[in-house]
Amino acid sequence: MHHPARLLLPLLAATFAASVQAAGIDPRIDQLLSELGKVRAISAAQLSPDGSQLAWVVRTDGKDAIELAKADGSDVHRIGGAKTGDCNESDPTWAPDSQHLAFLSSCANGGKQKDLLIVGTQAHDTPHHMASLPGVAQGLSWSPDGKSLGFLYVPNGTRRASAVYAAKPASGEIGVDGLEVQRVASVAAEGGAVRLLTSAATYAYEFSWSPDGTRIAFTGAPPPGDNNWWVAKLYVQNAQPDAIASVVVDPSIVKGSLHGLQMALPRWSPDGKRIVFIGGLMSDQGSTGGDLYAVAATGGEPANLTPGTHVTPAWFAWNGAQKLLVSQVANGQSQVADYSINDNMASPTRVLFTLPADIGDGTASMALSLSSDRSRVAFTQSSYTDAPEVHAGALGGDAPPAVTHINAALKPRWGKAESVEWDSEGRRVQGWLLYPANYDANKKYPMIVTVHGGPSSAVIPRWPRMGFAGEPFSALGYFVFMPNPRGSFGQGEAYVQANRKDFGHGDLRDILAGIDTIEKKLPVDDKRLGLTGWSYGGFMSMFIPTQTQRFRAVVAGAGIANWQSYYGQNLIDQWMIPFFGSSVYDDPQAYAKSSPINFIKQSKSPTLIVVGDRDAECPAPQSFEYWHALRAQGVPTSLVVYPNEGHHFVDPEHQRDVLQRALMWFEKYLPASK
């Protein structure tokens, strides 16, 4: 039954594109999309250990290439000269000597296979081959002594290990045939054979070297890897093939605040006696946030170092025997702070800087690339006012400046942004508001509410890329409200956990209170409210119109119509139990109370529904179910299914098309020019 539908999807997509063109496009939309398409993504920024050099990955004409420069951004050049063909370079990783850079490249094989290469950076050397990697590799990390290079590796893997990428077409015995296992692997610095360190029975998600390089700590779970990250354990083993891995932390059996939650970023203390990690209620691997925990490297009960904190640590690095440097979400902004550890408590001692911007070095959410003496830092940064650039400089009281000018010519086409705060049921809630472009205080404007995904995530200002986003609506004359309601990062773990077993209810009340606050201060036309979102935001875009009639047009991206049927359809059901308290089979009512389909007769809003046909997180049948129900009620609706796309769209034409359709849908049903 799968094959006929799959043959039809490309034909349907072509038909959709033709119909959009035939309908005519507002020239402002076409111009806006063209401007967004000019952004050159910078996916990594790495500072050499001695702080003298920088490497970054920049996309040009759809291909990723590594550029090298001095730490101030001067003397920029590509490694290995100009590249030809359909290939990419990624994961630049400095050796401890600051003289060599390892990276992954598909250029020797026309994009078909990645190789592990190394280049001497002082004399513009030609890269040398370290190892061939048939499969999927990522997360390069040198051992502290520089003798080995570790990485995550799926031997002969066919897809990147993540639930957000397109799922493999279903065939054979599900959960058994074609199972791919990611393992920690290493290669000697001089190159040679790949050594698989961890067992084929455990899917490894991330790892770190002990200070002496003899051991590794890693998080892992039985395969399939896409589904079981939410039940992963923390392991330690010798950094040798066939070594026995010992369980250090199992969240399913520990006592205290970590019980039943998730872990990320295990990092050894400088003396090798403890491991600190981030633990919390996390809805997606890679969207990291929670409290800081510490555990003895030999195992035991983990200690919560930051109980009751009102920020969300997302990344950290050791900065001394009892010191940490922490990147954290603070009330919708990126913040970097020093922490000191005293026994089993970690306290912030100094906030270095707070930015209304998105930051990261490409290795993890909000990660920073640091010199070995922790005196200098580098990362990419973007905001609502500035397109992505590499920032680098001294690590001190001020955020470092941009040292590249890759996107300097781009200027925002949307209006000004401001942080808004309001009270809701005893909580202080924050969000971001974009004004309409060319705002006139004497006019009334429609407003589009954009609900973020997750729910364990946050809206932090960033320059939008081509694809589904809220910022472009501002360029067409809308207020755009992007709230961080309960369930979001940025105000501590209690706030993140405040919507457990309550999806769509308490967070909706927070959002409505925010809308009311804005409408009291600004000329927003309450009769022209729109609603949109992707993933959890897609669910909210399906659920909210069944609870209130305030929204006159909706675009639901990769949504969830029925939590009860979703439980059996998606490929990542392990994430649901921490949020709903039990499985759907044990407590169906917990799922039913938040299912839009159970309240569908109350939904009247014209709704555009978009989804990828191979979405493992929010399967396409959920969108079909909602579309079918709206159509049966006579509600104007349209369903667009994009072929060969997962939860995150990767085809540039699809990225453009989905945003174009959303812009046109609101222009039709919620015109800003009214």
C-alpha positions as CSV (number, residue, x, y, z in Angstrom):
1,M,0.0,0.0,0.0
2,H,3.0,2.3,0.4
3,H,4.3,2.4,-3.1
4,P,1.3,3.8,-5.1
5,A,1.1,6.8,-2.6
6,R,4.8,7.4,-2.9
7,L,4.6,7.5,-6.7
8,L,1.8,10.0,-6.5
9,L,3.5,12.4,-4.1
10,P,6.1,14.0,-6.5
11,L,3.3,14.4,-9.0
12,L,1.1,16.1,-6.4
13,A,3.9,18.4,-5.3
14,A,4.5,19.5,-8.9
15,T,0.7,20.1,-9.3
16,F,0.7,22.2,-6.1
17,A,3.7,24.4,-7.3
18,A,1.9,24.9,-10.6
19,S,-1.3,26.0,-8.9
20,V,0.5,28.5,-6.7
21,Q,2.2,30.1,-9.7
22,A,-1.0,30.2,-11.6
23,A,-2.7,31.9,-8.7
24,G,-0.2,34.7,-8.8
25,I,2.1,35.8,-6.0
26,D,2.2,39.1,-4.2
27,P,5.4,40.6,-5.5
28,R,6.3,41.5,-1.9
29,I,6.3,37.8,-1.0
30,D,8.5,36.9,-4.0
31,Q,10.9,39.7,-3.0
32,L,11.0,38.7,0.6
33,L,11.6,35.0,-0.3
34,S,14.5,36.1,-2.5
35,E,16.0,38.1,0.3
36,L,15.8,35.2,2.7
37,G,17.4,32.9,0.1
38,K,20.5,35.2,0.1
39,V,21.5,34.2,3.7
40,R,24.7,32.1,3.7
41,A,24.4,29.8,6.7
42,I,27.3,29.5,9.0
43,S,27.0,26.1,10.6
44,A,30.2,25.9,12.8
45,A,32.8,28.1,14.3
46,Q,35.9,26.7,16.0
47,L,38.7,28.5,17.8
48,S,42.1,26.9,17.9
49,P,43.2,25.9,21.4
50,D,45.9,28.6,21.5
51,G,43.3,31.2,20.5
52,S,45.2,32.3,17.4
53,Q,43.1,30.8,14.6
54,L,39.5,30.3,13.5
55,A,37.7,27.8,11.3
56,W,34.1,28.0,10.2
57,V,31.7,26.3,7.9
58,V,29.9,28.5,5.4
59,R,27.3,27.5,2.8
60,T,27.7,28.9,-0.7
61,D,25.4,27.8,-3.6
62,G,24.1,25.0,-1.5
63,K,27.5,23.5,-0.6
64,D,29.3,23.7,2.8
65,A,33.0,24.6,2.8
66,I,35.5,25.2,5.6
67,E,37.3,28.5,5.8
68,L,40.3,29.3,7.9
69,A,41.4,32.7,9.3
70,K,43.3,34.4,12.0
71,A,41.4,34.9,15.2
72,D,40.5,38.5,14.2
73,G,38.9,37.2,11.0
74,S,41.7,38.3,8.7
75,D,43.6,36.2,6.1
76,V,40.6,34.2,5.2
77,H,41.2,31.2,2.9
78,R,39.5,27.9,2.1
79,I,41.3,24.7,3.0
80,G,42.6,22.7,0.1
81,G,41.7,25.4,-2.5
82,A,38.5,25.7,-4.5
83,K,36.1,22.8,-4.4
84,T,34.2,21.4,-7.3
85,G,31.3,19.0,-7.6
86,D,28.4,18.2,-5.3
87,C,30.2,17.8,-2.0
88,N,30.4,19.2,1.5
89,E,32.9,19.8,4.3
90,S,31.9,19.8,8.0
91,D,32.9,19.2,11.6
92,P,36.1,21.2,11.7
93,T,38.0,20.1,14.9
94,W,41.3,21.5,16.1
95,A,44.0,19.2,17.4
96,P,45.4,20.1,20.8
97,D,48.6,21.4,19.1
98,S,46.6,24.1,17.3
99,Q,48.6,23.2,14.1
100,H,46.2,20.7,12.6
101,L,42.5,20.6,11.8
102,A,40.5,17.5,11.3
103,F,37.3,17.6,9.4
104,L,34.8,15.5,7.4
105,S,34.6,15.8,3.6
106,S,32.6,14.1,0.8
107,C,34.5,15.8,-1.9
108,A,36.8,12.9,-2.9
109,N,33.8,10.7,-3.7
110,G,31.4,13.2,-5.4
111,G,29.3,13.5,-2.3
112,K,28.7,9.8,-2.0
113,Q,30.8,9.0,1.1
114,K,32.6,11.0,3.8
115,D,36.3,10.8,4.5
116,L,38.1,11.9,7.6
117,L,40.8,14.4,6.6
118,I,43.4,16.4,8.4
119,V,45.3,19.5,7.3
120,G,48.2,21.5,8.6
121,T,47.0,25.0,9.0
122,Q,50.3,27.0,9.1
123,A,51.4,26.5,5.5
124,H,48.2,26.2,3.6
125,D,48.9,22.5,3.3
126,T,46.9,20.0,1.2
127,P,44.6,17.9,3.4
128,H,45.7,14.3,4.2
129,H,43.5,11.3,4.4
130,M,43.0,9.8,7.8
131,A,40.2,7.3,7.2
132,S,37.3,6.4,4.9
133,L,33.9,6.4,6.7
134,P,31.3,4.5,4.7
135,G,28.2,5.4,6.6
136,V,27.3,8.4,8.8
137,A,29.8,10.2,11.0
138,Q,29.6,13.3,13.2
139,G,30.8,14.8,16.5
140,L,34.6,14.8,16.0
141,S,36.5,15.2,19.3
142,W,40.3,14.9,19.9
143,S,41.6,13.0,22.9
144,P,43.3,15.4,25.3
145,D,46.8,14.0,24.4
146,G,46.1,14.5,20.7
147,K,46.9,10.8,19.9
148,S,43.3,9.8,18.9
149,L,40.3,11.4,17.2
150,G,36.9,10.2,18.5
151,F,33.6,10.5,16.7
152,L,30.1,9.1,16.5
153,Y,29.7,6.6,13.7
154,V,27.0,4.6,12.1
155,P,28.9,2.0,10.0
156,N,27.3,1.8,6.6
157,G,24.5,4.0,7.8
158,T,22.0,5.5,5.4
159,R,20.8,8.5,7.2
160,R,21.8,10.9,9.9
161,A,20.8,9.7,13.3
162,S,18.0,12.0,14.3
163,A,14.2,11.8,14.5
164,V,14.0,15.1,12.7
165,Y,15.4,13.7,9.5
166,A,13.3,11.8,7.0
167,A,12.5,8.3,8.3
168,K,13.5,5.3,6.2
169,P,10.6,4.0,4.1
170,A,8.8,1.4,6.0
171,S,9.5,-2.2,4.8
172,G,10.4,-5.6,6.2
173,E,10.1,-6.4,9.9
174,I,9.7,-3.1,11.6
175,G,12.2,-2.4,14.4
176,V,14.3,-5.4,13.3
177,D,15.3,-5.2,9.7
178,G,17.8,-2.5,8.6
179,L,18.4,-1.3,12.2
180,E,21.3,1.2,12.3
181,V,23.4,1.6,15.4
182,Q,25.5,4.7,16.2
183,R,28.7,3.9,18.1
184,V,31.6,5.8,19.5
185,A,34.6,5.2,17.3
186,S,38.2,6.5,17.1
187,V,41.1,6.8,14.7
188,A,44.8,7.3,15.5
189,A,46.1,10.8,14.8
190,E,48.3,9.4,12.0
191,G,45.3,7.8,10.4
192,G,44.5,4.1,9.8
193,A,41.8,1.7,10.8
194,V,38.6,2.8,12.5
195,R,38.2,1.4,15.9
196,L,34.6,0.9,17.3
197,L,34.8,1.5,21.0
198,T,31.2,1.0,22.2
199,S,29.0,-2.1,21.8
200,A,26.8,-2.8,18.8
201,A,24.0,-3.4,21.4
202,T,24.0,0.2,22.5
203,Y,23.1,3.2,20.5
204,A,25.5,6.1,21.6
205,Y,24.2,9.6,21.4
206,E,27.2,11.7,22.6
207,F,30.4,11.2,24.4
208,S,33.4,12.9,26.0
209,W,37.0,11.9,26.8
210,S,38.3,11.7,30.3
211,P,41.1,14.2,31.1
212,D,43.8,11.5,30.7
213,G,42.2,10.1,27.5
214,T,42.0,6.6,28.8
215,R,38.2,6.5,29.3
216,I,35.0,7.8,27.7
217,A,31.7,8.8,29.1
218,F,28.7,8.5,26.9
219,T,24.9,8.4,26.9
220,G,23.3,5.4,25.2
221,A,20.3,3.2,24.9
222,P,19.2,0.0,23.1
223,P,18.4,0.7,19.4
224,P,16.5,2.0,17.6
225,G,18.3,5.2,18.3
226,D,15.6,7.6,17.1
227,N,13.2,6.4,19.7
228,N,15.2,5.7,22.8
229,W,17.2,8.9,23.6
230,W,14.5,9.7,26.2
231,V,15.5,6.6,28.2
232,A,19.3,6.8,27.7
233,K,21.7,5.9,30.5
234,L,25.1,7.4,31.3
235,Y,28.0,5.0,30.8
236,V,31.7,5.0,31.4
237,Q,34.2,2.6,29.8
238,N,37.9,2.3,28.8
239,A,38.6,3.9,25.5
240,Q,39.3,0.6,23.9
241,P,37.4,-1.8,21.6
242,D,35.4,-4.5,23.4
243,A,35.7,-2.7,26.8
244,I,32.9,-3.3,29.2
245,A,30.7,-0.2,29.8
246,S,29.5,0.5,33.3
247,V,26.2,2.3,34.0
248,V,26.9,5.5,36.0
249,V,23.4,6.9,35.9
250,D,20.0,5.3,35.0
251,P,17.3,8.0,35.2
252,S,14.6,5.4,35.4
253,I,15.8,4.2,38.8
254,V,17.5,7.2,40.4
255,K,15.9,9.0,43.3
256,G,15.2,12.7,43.4
257,S,14.6,15.3,40.7
258,L,16.3,13.5,37.8
259,H,13.9,10.5,38.0
260,G,12.4,9.7,34.6
261,L,14.0,12.7,32.9
262,Q,16.7,13.1,30.2
263,M,20.4,13.7,30.2
264,A,22.8,15.5,27.8
265,L,26.4,16.8,27.6
266,P,28.3,14.5,30.0
267,R,31.6,16.3,30.9
268,W,34.4,15.0,33.1
269,S,35.8,17.1,35.9
270,P,39.5,18.1,35.5
271,D,40.5,15.5,38.1
272,G,38.5,12.8,36.4
273,K,36.6,12.0,39.5
274,R,33.2,13.4,38.6
275,I,31.0,13.8,35.6
276,V,28.7,16.8,35.3
277,F,25.8,16.8,32.8
278,I,22.5,18.6,32.1
279,G,19.3,16.8,33.2
280,G,15.8,17.8,32.7
281,L,12.5,17.4,30.9
282,M,13.6,17.6,27.2
283,S,11.3,17.0,24.3
284,D,13.9,16.7,21.6
285,Q,17.5,15.5,21.5
286,G,19.7,18.5,20.7
287,S,17.3,21.0,22.3
288,T,19.1,20.8,25.6
289,G,18.0,22.5,28.8
290,G,17.6,21.6,32.5
291,D,19.6,21.6,35.7
292,L,23.3,20.9,36.2
293,Y,23.9,17.5,37.8
294,A,27.0,15.9,39.1
295,V,27.8,12.2,39.8
296,A,30.9,10.3,40.7
297,A,32.6,8.7,37.7
298,T,32.2,5.3,39.4
299,G,28.4,5.8,39.8
300,G,26.0,6.6,42.6
301,E,23.1,9.0,43.1
302,P,23.5,12.2,41.0
303,A,23.3,15.5,42.8
304,N,21.3,18.4,41.4
305,L,23.7,21.4,41.5
306,T,21.2,24.0,40.6
307,P,17.8,23.3,42.2
308,G,15.3,26.1,42.0
309,T,17.3,28.1,39.4
310,H,15.2,30.6,37.3
311,V,17.3,30.2,34.1
312,T,17.8,27.1,31.9
313,P,21.4,25.9,31.5
314,A,21.9,24.6,27.9
315,W,25.6,24.1,27.6
316,F,28.7,24.3,29.9
317,A,32.4,23.7,30.0
318,W,34.8,23.3,33.0
319,N,36.7,26.4,33.7
320,G,38.8,25.2,36.6
321,A,38.7,22.6,39.4
322,Q,35.5,24.0,40.8
323,K,34.3,26.3,38.1
324,L,32.0,26.1,35.1
325,L,31.3,28.4,32.2
326,V,27.6,28.1,31.4
327,S,25.4,29.1,28.4
328,Q,21.8,29.4,29.5
329,V,18.4,30.6,28.3
330,A,17.4,33.6,30.5
331,N,13.9,35.0,29.8
332,G,14.1,34.6,26.1
333,Q,17.7,35.6,25.7
334,S,21.1,33.9,25.5
335,Q,23.3,34.4,28.6
336,V,26.8,33.3,29.5
337,A,27.8,33.1,33.1
338,D,30.5,31.9,35.5
339,Y,29.5,29.3,38.1
340,S,31.4,28.1,41.1
341,I,30.9,24.6,42.6
342,N,30.9,24.2,46.3
343,D,30.3,20.6,47.4
344,N,27.0,19.7,45.7
345,M,25.8,23.1,44.7
346,A,26.7,25.3,41.7
347,S,26.0,29.0,41.9
348,P,26.4,31.8,39.3
349,T,29.1,34.2,40.4
350,R,29.1,36.5,37.4
351,V,27.0,37.1,34.2
352,L,29.5,37.8,31.4
353,F,26.9,38.9,28.9
354,T,23.3,38.6,27.9
355,L,22.2,38.8,24.2
356,P,18.9,39.1,22.5
357,A,20.4,36.7,19.9
358,D,21.0,33.1,19.1
359,I,24.5,31.8,19.7
360,G,26.4,28.5,19.2
361,D,29.5,27.0,17.7
362,G,27.8,24.2,15.8
363,T,28.6,21.3,18.2
364,A,25.6,21.7,20.5
365,S,22.8,24.1,21.4
366,M,24.3,27.4,22.7
367,A,27.8,25.9,22.7
368,L,30.9,28.1,22.8
369,S,34.3,27.4,21.3
370,L,37.0,28.2,23.8
371,S,40.7,28.6,23.9
372,S,42.4,26.0,26.2
373,D,43.2,28.7,28.8
374,R,39.5,30.0,28.6
375,S,40.6,33.5,27.8
376,R,39.1,33.7,24.3
377,V,35.8,32.5,22.8
378,A,34.2,32.1,19.4
379,F,30.7,31.4,18.2
380,T,28.2,32.2,15.5
381,Q,25.5,34.8,16.3
382,S,22.3,36.1,14.7
383,S,19.4,38.1,15.8
384,Y,16.3,39.9,14.5
385,T,18.6,42.8,13.5
386,D,21.8,41.1,12.3
387,A,22.2,38.1,10.0
388,P,24.6,35.3,11.0
389,E,28.3,36.1,11.5
390,V,31.2,34.6,13.4
391,H,32.0,36.4,16.6
392,A,35.3,36.0,18.4
393,G,37.4,37.8,21.0
394,A,38.3,38.0,24.7
395,L,36.0,36.2,27.1
396,G,35.2,38.8,29.6
397,G,32.4,41.3,30.5
398,D,31.3,42.1,27.0
399,A,30.1,39.9,24.1
400,P,32.8,39.6,21.4
401,P,32.4,41.4,18.1
402,A,31.7,40.0,14.7
403,V,34.9,39.1,12.9
404,T,33.3,38.1,9.6
405,H,31.2,40.0,7.1
406,I,29.6,37.0,5.3
407,N,26.1,38.4,5.5
408,A,26.8,42.0,6.3
409,A,24.9,43.3,3.3
410,L,21.6,41.8,4.5
411,K,19.2,44.1,6.3
412,P,16.0,43.1,8.1
413,R,12.8,43.6,6.1
414,W,10.6,43.1,9.2
415,G,9.8,45.6,11.9
416,K,11.5,46.2,15.3
417,A,11.5,43.6,18.0
418,E,10.8,43.9,21.7
419,S,10.5,41.6,24.6
420,V,7.1,41.6,26.3
421,E,6.2,40.2,29.7
422,W,2.9,39.6,31.5
423,D,1.4,37.7,34.4
424,S,-0.6,34.5,34.0
425,E,-1.9,32.5,36.9
426,G,0.9,33.5,39.3
427,R,3.7,33.1,36.7
428,R,5.7,35.8,34.9
429,V,5.6,34.9,31.2
430,Q,7.8,36.3,28.4
431,G,7.7,36.5,24.7
432,W,8.9,38.4,21.7
433,L,6.9,40.8,19.6
434,L,7.8,42.0,16.1
435,Y,6.1,45.2,14.9
436,P,4.9,45.5,11.4
437,A,7.4,46.8,8.9
438,N,6.8,50.6,8.4
439,Y,4.7,50.7,11.6
440,D,2.3,53.5,11.9
441,A,0.8,54.0,15.4
442,N,-2.3,55.5,14.0
443,K,-3.3,52.3,12.1
444,K,-4.7,49.0,13.3
445,Y,-2.9,45.9,12.4
446,P,-3.6,42.2,12.3
447,M,-1.4,39.9,14.5
448,I,-0.1,36.4,13.9
449,V,0.7,34.3,16.9
450,T,3.5,31.8,16.4
451,V,3.8,29.0,18.9
452,H,7.3,27.4,19.1
453,G,8.0,23.7,18.9
454,G,9.2,21.4,21.7
455,P,7.5,22.2,24.0
456,S,10.9,22.1,25.8
457,S,12.4,25.0,23.8
458,A,12.3,28.7,23.6
459,V,11.9,31.6,21.2
460,I,15.3,33.4,21.1
461,P,15.8,36.1,18.5
462,R,17.6,34.8,15.4
463,W,17.7,35.7,11.8
464,P,15.2,33.6,9.8
465,R,16.3,31.2,7.2
466,M,14.3,30.1,4.2
467,G,11.5,27.9,5.4
468,F,8.7,28.0,8.0
469,A,9.1,31.0,10.3
470,G,7.1,33.8,11.9
471,E,9.4,36.8,11.2
472,P,8.6,37.1,7.5
473,F,4.9,38.0,8.3
474,S,6.1,41.2,9.9
475,A,7.5,42.3,6.6
476,L,4.0,42.1,5.1
477,G,2.3,44.3,7.7
478,Y,1.5,42.0,10.6
479,F,2.4,42.1,14.3
480,V,4.1,38.8,15.1
481,F,3.8,37.5,18.6
482,M,6.1,34.7,19.7
483,P,5.4,33.7,23.3
484,N,7.4,31.5,25.7
485,P,4.5,30.0,27.7
486,R,4.8,27.4,30.5
487,G,6.7,24.4,29.2
488,S,9.4,26.7,27.7
489,F,13.1,27.1,28.6
490,G,14.3,30.3,30.2
491,Q,12.7,30.4,33.7
492,G,13.9,27.3,35.4
493,E,13.0,23.6,35.4
494,A,9.8,24.0,37.3
495,Y,8.5,26.3,34.6
496,V,9.5,23.7,31.9
497,Q,7.6,21.0,33.8
498,A,4.5,23.2,34.3
499,N,2.6,21.7,31.3
500,R,3.1,18.0,32.1
501,K,-0.2,16.1,31.6
502,D,-1.7,19.5,30.5
503,F,-0.7,20.0,26.9
504,G,-2.7,22.8,25.2
505,H,-4.5,24.1,28.3
506,G,-2.3,26.0,30.7
507,D,0.0,27.2,27.9
508,L,-3.0,28.4,25.9
509,R,-4.1,30.5,28.9
510,D,-0.6,32.0,29.1
511,I,-0.7,32.8,25.4
512,L,-4.2,34.4,25.5
513,A,-3.1,36.5,28.5
514,G,-0.2,37.7,26.5
515,I,-2.4,38.7,23.6
516,D,-4.6,40.6,25.9
517,T,-1.6,42.5,27.3
518,I,-0.4,43.4,23.9
519,E,-3.8,44.5,22.7
520,K,-4.1,46.9,25.7
521,K,-0.9,48.7,24.6
522,L,-0.8,48.5,20.8
523,P,-3.2,48.9,17.9
524,V,-3.8,45.2,17.3
525,D,-7.2,44.3,15.7
526,D,-8.6,41.4,17.7
527,K,-10.8,40.5,14.8
528,R,-7.7,39.8,12.7
529,L,-5.7,37.3,14.8
530,G,-3.9,34.5,13.0
531,L,-2.2,31.4,14.4
532,T,0.7,29.2,13.3
533,G,3.4,26.9,14.5
534,W,5.4,23.8,13.7
535,S,5.7,20.5,15.6
536,Y,4.4,21.2,19.1
537,G,3.4,24.6,17.6
538,G,1.6,22.6,14.9
539,F,-0.3,20.7,17.5
540,M,-1.2,24.0,19.2
541,S,-2.3,25.4,15.9
542,M,-4.7,22.5,15.6
543,F,-5.8,22.5,19.3
544,I,-6.3,26.2,20.0
545,P,-9.1,26.7,17.4
546,T,-11.1,24.0,19.1
547,Q,-10.9,26.0,22.4
548,T,-11.4,29.6,21.2
549,Q,-12.9,31.4,18.2
550,R,-10.4,34.3,18.4
551,F,-8.2,33.2,15.5
552,R,-9.5,33.8,12.1
553,A,-6.9,32.0,10.0
554,V,-4.4,29.2,10.9
555,V,-1.4,27.5,9.3
556,A,-0.5,24.2,11.1
557,G,2.9,22.7,10.3
558,A,3.7,19.1,11.2
559,G,1.0,19.0,13.8
560,I,-0.7,16.4,16.0
561,A,-4.5,16.0,15.8
562,N,-5.0,13.0,18.1
563,W,-2.6,12.1,20.8
564,Q,-4.2,8.7,21.2
565,S,-3.7,7.6,17.6
566,Y,-0.4,9.5,17.5
567,Y,1.1,7.3,20.2
568,G,0.8,4.2,17.9
569,Q,1.9,6.0,14.7
570,N,5.0,7.9,15.6
571,L,8.5,6.4,15.8
572,I,9.5,8.2,19.0
573,D,6.8,7.2,21.6
574,Q,9.4,7.1,24.4
575,W,9.3,10.9,24.6
576,M,5.6,10.9,25.6
577,I,5.6,9.1,29.0
578,P,7.7,11.8,30.8
579,F,5.2,14.4,29.6
580,F,1.9,12.5,30.0
581,G,2.8,10.4,33.1
582,S,2.1,7.0,31.6
583,S,1.4,5.3,28.3
584,V,-1.8,5.9,26.3
585,Y,-2.7,2.3,27.2
586,D,-2.5,3.0,30.9
587,D,-4.1,6.4,31.0
588,P,-6.0,7.2,27.7
589,Q,-7.8,10.2,29.3
590,A,-4.5,12.0,29.8
591,Y,-4.1,11.9,26.0
592,A,-7.7,12.5,25.1
593,K,-8.0,15.8,27.1
594,S,-5.4,17.4,24.8
595,S,-6.5,15.8,21.4
596,P,-7.8,18.4,19.0
597,I,-9.9,15.8,17.2
598,N,-12.1,15.4,20.3
599,F,-13.2,19.0,20.1
600,I,-13.2,19.3,16.3
601,K,-16.8,20.5,16.0
602,Q,-15.8,23.8,17.7
603,S,-13.1,24.6,15.1
604,K,-14.2,27.2,12.5
605,S,-10.9,28.7,11.4
606,P,-9.7,28.3,7.8
607,T,-6.6,26.1,8.1
608,L,-3.7,25.3,5.9
609,I,-2.0,22.1,6.9
610,V,1.5,21.2,5.8
611,V,3.7,18.1,6.5
612,G,6.5,15.9,5.2
613,D,5.5,12.4,4.0
614,R,8.4,10.8,6.0
615,D,8.0,12.7,9.2
616,A,9.0,10.4,12.1
617,E,8.1,12.9,14.9
618,C,4.7,14.1,13.7
619,P,3.6,11.5,11.1
620,A,1.6,12.6,8.1
621,P,-1.5,10.6,9.0
622,Q,-2.1,13.1,11.9
623,S,-2.4,15.9,9.3
624,F,-4.6,13.8,7.2
625,E,-6.9,13.1,10.2
626,Y,-7.2,16.8,11.0
627,W,-7.7,17.9,7.4
628,H,-10.4,15.2,6.9
629,A,-12.3,16.3,10.0
630,L,-12.2,20.0,9.1
631,R,-13.4,19.2,5.6
632,A,-16.3,17.1,7.0
633,Q,-17.3,20.2,9.1
634,G,-17.3,22.4,6.1
635,V,-14.3,24.5,7.3
636,P,-12.1,25.9,4.6
637,T,-8.9,23.8,4.6
638,S,-6.0,22.7,2.4
639,L,-3.5,19.9,3.0
640,V,-0.1,19.9,1.4
641,V,2.2,16.9,1.7
642,Y,5.9,17.3,0.7
643,P,7.6,14.2,-0.7
644,N,10.7,12.7,0.9
645,E,10.7,15.2,3.7
646,G,11.0,14.5,7.4
647,H,10.3,16.8,10.4
648,H,12.8,19.3,9.2
649,F,12.6,20.1,5.5
650,V,15.8,19.9,3.6
651,D,14.9,20.5,0.0
652,P,15.3,24.2,-0.8
653,E,12.3,24.3,-3.1
654,H,10.1,22.8,-0.4
655,Q,11.5,25.2,2.2
656,R,10.5,28.1,-0.1
657,D,7.2,26.7,-1.1
658,V,6.0,26.0,2.5
659,L,6.7,29.6,3.6
660,Q,5.2,31.0,0.4
661,R,2.0,29.1,1.0
662,A,1.8,30.2,4.6
663,L,2.3,33.9,3.6
664,M,-0.4,33.6,0.9
665,W,-2.8,31.8,3.2
666,F,-2.8,34.7,5.7
667,E,-2.9,37.2,3.0
668,K,-6.1,35.6,1.7
669,Y,-7.9,35.1,5.0
670,L,-6.3,37.7,7.1
671,P,-5.2,40.6,4.8
672,A,-3.0,43.2,6.4
673,S,-4.2,45.8,4.0
674,K,-7.8,45.7,5.2
